[in-house]
Amino acid sequence: MKTRFVFFVTLGVFVSVVSLLSQDNSAISSTLALTPPMGWNSWNKFACNVSEEMIRSMADAMVKSGMKDAGYEYVNIDDCWQVSRDSNGNIVADPLRFPHGMKVVGDYIHSLGLKFGIYSDAGLKTCAGRPGGLGHEYQDAIQYAAWGVDYLKYDWCNTTTQDAKASYANIRAALDSSGRAIVLSICEWGTAKPWLWGKEVGGNLWRTTGDISDKWAGQNKWPDGSCCSNGMLAIVDQQVGLASYAGPGHWNDPDMLEVGNGGMTDAEYRAHFSLWAMLAAPLIAGNDLRDMRPEIRDILTNKEVIAVDQDPLGREGERVRKNGDLEVWARQLNDGSRAVALLNRSSAGAEVSANWEDLGYPEHLRASVRDLWQHDDLGKFSGKFSASVASHGVVMVTVTP
């Protein structure tokens, strides 16, 4: 009996220690992404054409362009950096494209005061057919921590019969056990409604839709018949009703930005950026930062719009009025003011009005309005604010009592 008692006491102590360690590790990730992550990702512009040289030059451009000063910090390598696993099962970076290894890349990014992001997949293979993370979650997490990884985008290709919630809980536990604070981006495309469980499993952001396309509207099926490549407005429409699931440390992710990739007009890109800010979405640029027109740089570095996205209250905006192609989106901010986007989806200019009652204000309230793209105080208004909005354009303001 004594031996058995000692065994159970020892077992109890062991379980308690493991529990404490788990709590300590979980505390690491609980402090991450208290505002939506901001950075850059290689996929939208470069797809599989990634290399050490390109990533280093993109990190340099993030600093030189003023994007770092505007709040962007993550430099994320998407799919195709990995080619195989070695005899011990360790993930192997492409030796031709990353001849000095991933730690050197991460060290360079960190030397600029930026953070290092990487990509893997919950299945046996990534979407591009490279080795995935299934069965190697803890091994990979240790490797990523050794490389200095700060952000992991975890995709959902080639997962067969896996349960999404369990798979993402597993990689979160693996990342936490590494002892390094690593943001987890759940890239499950919204299929299993990750907004219902993403926060519970420790995800810091989760995709709510299929992939974005560099176009204003519409959806296209992939060659295999699956759904879908989404135009920007198709993505926006799929965010309606999801606002309550987002907040500090856990964000709805309508996919990366297409600003500057050439498929939309500058007015459409301003609308794209404004709506992502209204949605408290991660601002992950996907263009070539080394060769931006001034107009594109001005969109991506508009600090007044970024301040809305990064507002510490973390309240996601919602569509509060829709009249055909004319819409009003509103978002409560930490100081009690409202950010408001007047959106015109139509092919002609139109006047759009935001009524105070739609914003949660009494009609008699007198409030100051500031235009965030013109950087102009427009004066005080009562009851509503109206503006002429160009075709495929947006007017974005703050309304402050």
C-alpha positions in Angstrom: 0.0 0.0 0.0 2.8 2.4 0.9 4.5 1.8 -2.5 1.2 2.4 -4.3 0.6 5.6 -2.3 4.1 6.9 -3.2 3.4 6.1 -6.8 0.1 8.1 -6.9 1.7 11.0 -5.0 4.5 11.1 -7.5 2.1 10.8 -10.4 0.0 13.6 -8.9 3.1 15.8 -8.6 4.0 15.0 -12.2 0.6 15.8 -13.5 0.6 19.1 -11.5 4.0 20.1 -12.9 2.9 19.3 -16.5 -0.3 21.3 -15.9 1.7 24.3 -14.6 4.1 24.1 -17.5 1.1 23.9 -19.9 -0.4 27.0 -18.2 2.9 28.8 -18.4 3.3 28.0 -22.1 -0.3 28.9 -22.8 0.3 32.3 -21.2 3.0 32.9 -23.8 0.5 32.7 -26.6 -2.3 34.5 -24.8 -0.4 37.8 -25.1 0.0 37.6 -28.8 -1.9 39.6 -31.5 -3.8 41.9 -29.1 -4.3 44.0 -32.2 -4.6 42.5 -35.7 -1.2 41.4 -37.0 0.4 43.6 -39.7 3.0 42.5 -42.1 3.7 41.0 -45.5 3.3 37.6 -47.1 4.9 36.2 -50.3 2.1 34.3 -51.8 -0.2 36.8 -53.5 2.6 38.2 -55.7 5.2 35.5 -55.9 3.5 32.2 -55.1 6.3 29.5 -55.1 9.0 31.9 -56.4 10.5 32.5 -53.0 14.2 32.8 -52.0 16.5 34.0 -49.3 17.6 37.0 -51.5 14.0 38.0 -52.2 12.9 37.8 -48.6 15.9 39.8 -47.4 15.2 42.5 -50.0 11.5 42.6 -49.0 12.4 43.1 -45.4 14.7 45.9 -46.4 11.9 47.4 -48.4 9.5 47.2 -45.5 11.8 49.5 -43.6 12.8 51.8 -46.4 9.2 52.3 -47.6 8.0 53.5 -44.3 5.8 50.5 -43.7 7.7 49.5 -40.6 7.1 53.0 -39.2 3.4 52.6 -40.0 3.2 49.4 -37.9 4.0 46.5 -40.2 6.3 44.0 -38.6 5.9 40.4 -39.9 7.8 39.2 -43.0 6.1 35.9 -43.8 7.4 33.2 -46.2 4.5 31.3 -47.6 4.5 27.8 -49.3 7.4 26.3 -51.2 10.3 27.1 -48.9 10.5 23.4 -47.9 11.5 20.5 -50.1 11.8 17.3 -47.9 12.5 15.8 -44.5 15.8 14.3 -43.5 16.4 10.9 -42.1 15.4 12.1 -38.7 12.2 13.6 -40.0 13.3 17.2 -39.7 11.9 19.6 -42.2 14.5 20.7 -44.9 14.5 24.1 -46.6 15.3 24.3 -50.3 19.1 24.5 -50.3 19.2 26.2 -53.7 16.7 29.0 -52.8 17.7 29.3 -49.1 21.4 28.3 -49.2 22.2 29.7 -45.7 19.2 28.1 -44.0 16.1 29.6 -42.4 17.7 30.7 -39.1 20.0 33.1 -41.1 16.9 34.5 -42.8 15.1 34.9 -39.5 18.2 36.5 -37.9 18.4 39.1 -40.7 14.7 39.9 -40.4 15.1 40.3 -36.6 18.2 42.5 -37.1 15.9 45.1 -38.8 13.5 45.1 -35.9 11.0 43.0 -37.7 9.5 39.5 -37.1 9.8 36.3 -39.0 6.8 34.3 -40.3 6.7 30.9 -42.0 4.2 28.5 -43.5 3.2 24.9 -43.2 0.1 22.7 -43.5 -2.0 20.5 -41.2 -2.0 17.7 -43.9 0.7 15.3 -45.2 1.5 17.8 -48.0 1.1 21.6 -48.4 -1.1 23.1 -51.1 1.9 23.2 -53.5 2.8 19.5 -52.7 5.7 20.1 -50.3 6.0 18.2 -47.1 3.3 19.1 -44.6 3.2 19.0 -40.8 1.0 16.0 -40.1 2.7 13.7 -37.6 5.6 16.2 -37.1 3.8 19.0 -35.2 6.0 19.0 -32.1 9.2 18.3 -34.0 8.5 21.2 -36.4 7.6 23.5 -33.5 10.9 22.9 -31.9 12.6 23.6 -35.3 10.6 26.8 -35.9 11.5 28.1 -32.4 15.2 27.4 -33.1 15.0 29.4 -36.3 13.4 32.3 -34.4 10.0 32.0 -36.1 7.4 34.5 -34.7 4.3 33.6 -36.9 3.0 30.4 -38.4 0.4 30.2 -41.1 -1.0 26.7 -41.1 -2.9 25.7 -44.2 -5.5 22.9 -44.7 -4.6 21.1 -47.9 -4.3 17.3 -48.1 -5.9 16.7 -44.7 -8.3 13.8 -45.8 -10.5 12.9 -42.7 -8.8 15.1 -40.1 -10.8 17.1 -37.6 -10.0 20.7 -38.0 -10.5 21.8 -34.4 -8.3 18.9 -33.1 -5.6 19.5 -35.7 -5.3 23.2 -34.9 -5.4 22.5 -31.1 -2.5 20.1 -31.6 -0.3 22.6 -33.5 -1.1 25.3 -30.9 0.0 23.0 -28.1 3.1 22.1 -30.0 4.0 25.8 -30.6 3.4 26.6 -26.9 5.6 23.7 -25.8 8.5 25.1 -27.8 8.7 27.9 -25.3 8.6 30.6 -28.0 5.8 33.0 -28.6 4.5 32.2 -32.1 1.3 33.6 -33.6 -0.9 30.9 -35.1 -2.8 31.8 -38.3 -5.5 29.2 -38.9 -5.8 28.9 -42.7 -8.8 26.5 -42.9 -10.7 28.7 -45.4 -13.8 28.9 -43.1 -15.0 25.4 -44.1 -15.4 24.1 -40.5 -16.5 27.6 -39.2 -13.3 28.2 -37.2 -14.8 31.4 -35.7 -16.8 29.0 -33.5 -13.7 27.3 -32.0 -10.6 29.2 -33.1 -10.2 31.2 -29.9 -10.8 28.0 -27.8 -7.9 26.2 -29.5 -5.5 29.2 -29.2 -5.7 30.5 -32.8 -4.8 34.1 -33.1 -6.5 34.6 -36.4 -8.6 32.3 -38.7 -9.5 32.5 -42.3 -13.2 33.0 -42.8 -13.3 32.4 -46.6 -11.6 30.8 -49.5 -8.7 32.7 -51.2 -8.9 36.3 -52.2 -8.4 37.3 -55.9 -7.1 40.7 -57.1 -10.4 41.8 -58.4 -13.3 44.0 -57.3 -16.1 41.4 -57.2 -17.3 37.9 -58.2 -16.2 34.3 -57.5 -14.5 31.7 -59.6 -14.3 28.0 -58.9 -10.9 26.3 -58.9 -9.9 24.0 -61.8 -10.9 21.0 -59.8 -14.4 22.4 -59.3 -14.0 23.3 -55.6 -15.0 26.8 -54.3 -13.6 29.4 -54.7 -11.4 32.3 -55.7 -13.1 35.4 -54.3 -13.2 39.0 -55.5 -12.8 41.5 -52.7 -16.5 42.3 -52.3 -17.3 38.6 -52.2 -15.0 38.3 -49.3 -16.6 41.3 -47.6 -20.1 39.9 -47.9 -19.0 36.7 -46.1 -17.9 38.7 -43.1 -21.4 39.8 -42.3 -22.6 38.2 -39.0 -19.1 37.2 -37.7 -18.1 40.4 -35.8 -18.9 39.0 -32.4 -16.3 36.3 -32.7 -13.3 38.7 -33.1 -11.4 40.5 -30.4 -7.9 41.1 -28.9 -5.8 38.0 -29.5 -8.3 36.3 -31.9 -9.3 37.8 -35.2 -11.5 37.0 -38.2 -9.2 36.9 -41.2 -10.7 37.7 -44.6 -7.3 36.8 -46.3 -4.4 38.9 -47.3 -4.4 42.3 -49.0 -4.1 42.6 -52.8 -3.4 46.3 -52.7 -0.8 47.1 -55.4 -0.9 43.9 -57.4 -2.5 45.5 -60.4 -6.0 43.9 -60.7 -8.0 46.9 -59.2 -7.9 50.6 -59.5 -6.4 52.8 -56.8 -10.0 53.8 -55.7 -10.9 50.1 -55.4 -7.7 49.5 -53.4 -8.6 52.3 -51.0 -11.9 50.7 -50.5 -10.3 47.3 -50.0 -7.9 48.7 -47.4 -10.6 50.7 -45.7 -12.9 47.7 -45.4 -10.2 45.5 -43.9 -9.5 48.2 -41.3 -13.3 48.4 -40.5 -13.3 44.6 -40.1 -10.4 44.7 -37.6 -8.7 42.3 -40.1 -5.0 41.4 -40.2 -3.2 43.8 -42.6 -0.9 41.4 -44.4 0.3 43.1 -47.6 0.9 40.9 -50.6 2.5 43.1 -53.2 6.1 43.8 -54.2 7.3 46.3 -51.6 10.4 47.0 -53.5 8.6 48.6 -56.4 5.5 50.5 -55.2 4.0 53.5 -56.9 3.6 56.4 -54.4 -0.2 56.0 -54.6 0.1 52.4 -53.4 2.5 53.2 -50.7 0.2 56.0 -49.5 -2.7 53.5 -49.2 -0.7 50.9 -47.3 0.8 53.5 -44.9 -2.2 55.7 -44.2 -1.7 55.9 -40.4 -5.2 57.2 -39.8 -6.9 54.2 -41.4 -4.4 51.9 -39.8 -5.2 53.4 -36.4 -8.8 52.2 -36.9 -7.7 48.7 -37.7 -5.4 48.7 -34.7 -7.9 50.3 -32.3 -7.3 48.6 -28.9 -11.0 48.0 -28.2 -10.8 45.3 -30.9 -14.4 45.7 -31.9 -15.0 44.5 -35.5 -17.1 46.7 -37.6 -20.4 45.8 -39.1 -22.6 46.7 -42.0 -25.3 48.9 -40.5 -27.1 49.9 -43.6 -27.5 48.6 -47.1 -29.5 50.3 -49.9 -28.7 48.3 -53.1 -25.1 49.0 -54.0 -24.8 51.7 -51.3 -23.6 50.6 -47.9 -22.6 52.0 -44.5 -20.2 50.2 -42.3 -19.5 51.3 -38.7 -17.1 50.4 -36.0 -17.0 51.5 -32.3 -13.6 52.7 -31.2 -11.9 52.7 -27.9 -12.6 56.4 -27.2 -16.3 56.1 -27.8 -16.1 57.5 -31.4 -17.1 55.6 -34.5 -15.2 54.8 -37.7 -17.6 54.9 -40.6 -17.1 53.7 -44.2 -19.5 54.9 -46.9 -19.2 52.3 -49.7 -20.4 52.6 -53.3 -20.4 49.3 -55.2 -22.1 50.7 -58.2 -20.8 51.9 -61.6 -21.8 55.5 -61.0 -21.1 58.1 -58.3 -23.8 58.4 -55.6 -24.5 60.2 -52.3 -24.3 57.9 -49.2 -25.6 58.9 -45.8 -24.7 57.6 -42.3 -27.5 58.2 -39.8 -26.5 58.7 -36.2 -29.0 56.1 -35.0 -27.3 53.5 -37.2 -24.1 54.3 -35.4 -25.6 53.9 -31.9 -25.9 57.7 -31.3 -29.0 59.8 -30.6 -30.2 61.8 -33.5 -29.8 65.1 -31.8 -26.1 64.6 -31.0 -23.7 67.0 -32.5 -20.4 65.3 -33.6 -17.2 66.2 -35.4 -16.4 64.3 -38.6 -12.9 63.8 -40.0 -12.1 62.3 -43.4 -9.3 59.7 -43.0 -8.2 59.7 -46.7 -8.3 63.5 -47.2 -6.8 64.0 -43.7 -9.4 66.8 -43.2 -11.7 67.9 -40.4 -15.1 68.4 -42.1 -16.9 70.1 -39.3 -19.7 69.3 -36.9 -22.9 67.5 -37.9 -26.2 66.6 -36.3 -28.3 63.5 -37.1 -26.3 62.2 -40.1 -23.3 62.7 -42.3 -23.6 62.5 -46.1 -21.0 62.4 -48.8 -20.6 61.9 -52.5 -18.9 58.6 -53.1 -17.2 57.8 -56.4 -18.0 54.6 -58.3 -16.3 51.6 -56.6 -15.1 54.0 -54.0 -15.3 54.7 -50.3 -15.4 57.7 -48.0 -14.0 56.8 -44.6 -14.5 59.1 -41.6 -14.5 59.1 -37.8 -17.5 60.5 -36.0 -16.6 61.9 -32.6 -19.2 63.4 -30.2 
